[in-house]
Amino acid sequence: MPKLKTDIDKLFYSIGEVAKKYKVNVSLIRFWEKEFDILKPKKNKKGNRMFTKKDMENLDVIFHLVKERGFTLEGAKKKLKENKQDTIDNITIVNKLKEIRRFLTDLREEL
């Protein structure tokens, strides 16, 4: 899962920051907002979407299901309804394995 380099105390993320994190178009984030009822970004006075940390966690799950595992939107919605925690656990394991792989690759390059 892509990491977003931001201030730890940051409360809201703009849609541009979100799109950049996942390397997708802003329009895809807006589309996912309409498709997945777990995404509920706040809107400021100008109407700009401001995503909370909870929204970001939900986007991690959606991104993992749709882009990394190849689920259809309907399949992802069904998976979220049936067992969201199972998906979150899988994401955690995958991220940990990616960290280990990066570490081992870096170690091999140093030798």
C-alpha positions in Angstrom: 0.0 0.0 0.0 1.4 3.4 -0.9 2.4 5.5 2.1 1.4 9.2 2.3 4.2 11.3 3.7 2.3 13.8 5.9 2.4 15.4 9.3 1.2 12.9 11.9 -1.2 15.5 13.4 -2.9 16.2 10.1 -6.7 15.9 10.4 -7.8 16.2 6.8 -6.4 15.3 3.4 -7.4 17.0 0.1 -8.7 14.9 -2.8 -5.5 15.8 -4.6 -3.3 14.3 -1.8 -5.5 11.2 -1.8 -5.2 10.7 -5.5 -1.5 11.2 -5.4 -1.1 8.6 -2.6 -2.8 6.0 -4.7 -1.4 7.2 -8.0 -4.9 7.5 -9.5 -7.0 10.3 -11.0 -9.1 12.5 -8.7 -12.1 11.4 -10.7 -11.6 7.8 -9.5 -11.6 9.0 -5.9 -14.9 10.9 -6.5 -16.3 7.8 -8.2 -15.4 5.5 -5.3 -17.0 8.0 -3.0 -20.3 7.6 -4.8 -20.0 3.8 -5.0 -18.8 3.0 -1.5 -21.0 4.3 1.4 -18.1 3.8 3.9 -16.4 6.9 2.3 -17.8 10.1 3.7 -15.4 12.9 3.3 -16.3 16.3 4.8 -16.7 19.3 2.6 -15.4 22.7 3.4 -17.2 26.0 2.7 -15.9 25.9 -0.9 -17.2 22.4 -1.4 -13.8 20.8 -1.5 -13.6 17.2 -0.2 -11.5 16.8 3.0 -10.8 13.1 3.8 -10.3 12.1 7.4 -7.9 9.4 8.7 -10.9 7.0 8.8 -11.6 7.8 5.2 -8.0 7.0 4.4 -8.2 3.7 6.1 -11.3 2.8 4.2 -9.6 3.9 0.9 -6.7 1.6 1.8 -9.2 -1.3 1.9 -11.0 -0.3 -1.3 -7.7 0.2 -3.2 -6.4 -3.2 -2.0 -9.6 -5.0 -3.1 -10.1 -3.2 -6.4 -6.6 -2.4 -7.6 -4.3 -5.0 -5.9 -6.6 -8.0 -5.8 -8.7 -7.3 -8.9 -12.2 -7.3 -7.3 -15.0 -5.8 -9.3 -16.8 -2.9 -7.5 -19.7 -5.2 -6.7 -17.3 -7.9 -5.4 -15.5 -5.3 -3.3 -18.8 -4.1 -1.8 -19.8 -7.6 -1.0 -16.5 -8.4 0.6 -16.7 -5.2 2.7 -20.2 -6.2 3.9 -19.3 -9.8 4.7 -15.9 -9.4 6.4 -14.1 -6.1 6.3 -11.8 -7.1 9.2 -10.5 -10.1 7.2 -9.5 -7.7 4.4 -7.8 -5.3 6.8 -5.8 -8.2 8.3 -4.7 -9.2 4.8 -3.6 -5.7 4.0 -1.5 -5.6 7.2 0.2 -8.9 6.3 0.8 -7.8 2.7 2.3 -4.5 3.9 4.6 -6.3 6.4 5.8 -8.7 3.7 6.5 -5.7 1.4 8.6 -4.1 4.1 10.6 -7.4 4.6 11.1 -7.6 0.8 12.4 -4.0 0.6 14.7 -4.7 3.6 16.1 -7.9 2.0 16.5 -6.2 -1.4 18.4 -3.3 0.2 20.5 -5.7 2.2 21.4 -7.7 -1.0 22.4 -4.5 -2.8 24.7 -3.5 0.0 26.6 -6.8 -0.2 
